[in-house]
Amino acid sequence: MITDCHIHILPLEMIKPPALELIRTTQPHFAQIQEFCRSPKSFLKHMDAVGLDRAVLINYVAPEVIGFTSAVNEFVAGYVKEAPQRLISCGGLHPRQSPNMLADVEQILRLKIRMIKIHPPHQLLFPNDYLNGVKELEIIYRAAEANGIPVMFHTGTSIFAGARNRYGDPMYLDDVAVDFPKMKILLAHGGRPLWMHTAFFLLRRHPNIFLDISGIPPKALLKYFPRLEEIAHKTLFGTDWPGPGVTDIKKNLDAFRALALPDEVKRQILSETALSIWPV
């Protein structure tokens, strides 16, 4: 069961003009993206055409940098109702923007959101800022831990205007993994292009940390992670489509399949790890 763990199906109308223009200028089929974000039926047909069985639909809250508010949670919860076995919802919480984090967490649980996304470079905070007074982060992590909801963190850089890339260093997740050992942590993008060695260290150190290879060109994957086979059981395939630089899901999938990796490793990354996190 092939799973893309990182696809951005989201409410385009929320995106700030500079960010939307960046997507528009880097995507040759922008009208298709608009159609897919409007119509789950159309996107499901596209998944069939490119050979995807399941997709995790990444949404998060970042009003300052991108424009997304907590309304993304209602959006993605409604979208996945079209095919809940194939479409997996990822919503967001913003520790510094919420007037009532407990209420926001309750909404996530009520909507049956299956993953939470924290985006430090776009939310302008470090993942371990609960140690520095941002208690809302601790509320999120405690709720995720108690309810078995994985939390994805953007690691690595972002080229969107207003992003602060110092927040993208994955080492700050070392504290999080220690303090919340039962919470599944997904390192989106593996710290690329600056902190891949840090990401690899964290993956080997912490049982609860997993790697999402989205946003890494498949041809560069083994350069970034030459010992990928050692962590295949903790690695998930993802594309980051339609993010800047990711123009086609199928080309990305085909390029990954062409890598000089054993078939069992490819199967683990394409399917088995995701099934362990989101069982059918």
CORPEUR-V26224 format. One record per helix or strand. SS is the DSSP state (a for helix, b for strand). FROM is the first residue (numbers start at 1). TO is the last residue. If there is no record, write none. Layout:
ss: {SS | SS}
from: {FROM | FROM}
to: {TO | TO}
This chain:
ss: {b | a | a | a | a | b | b | b | a | b | a | b | a | a | a | b | a | a | b | a | a | b | a | a | b | a | a}
from: {3 | 12 | 17 | 30 | 40 | 54 | 62 | 68 | 71 | 87 | 101 | 115 | 120 | 129 | 135 | 150 | 165 | 170 | 185 | 189 | 196 | 209 | 218 | 228 | 235 | 249 | 263}
to: {7 | 14 | 26 | 38 | 50 | 58 | 62 | 68 | 82 | 92 | 110 | 118 | 123 | 132 | 147 | 154 | 168 | 179 | 188 | 191 | 205 | 212 | 224 | 234 | 236 | 257 | 277}
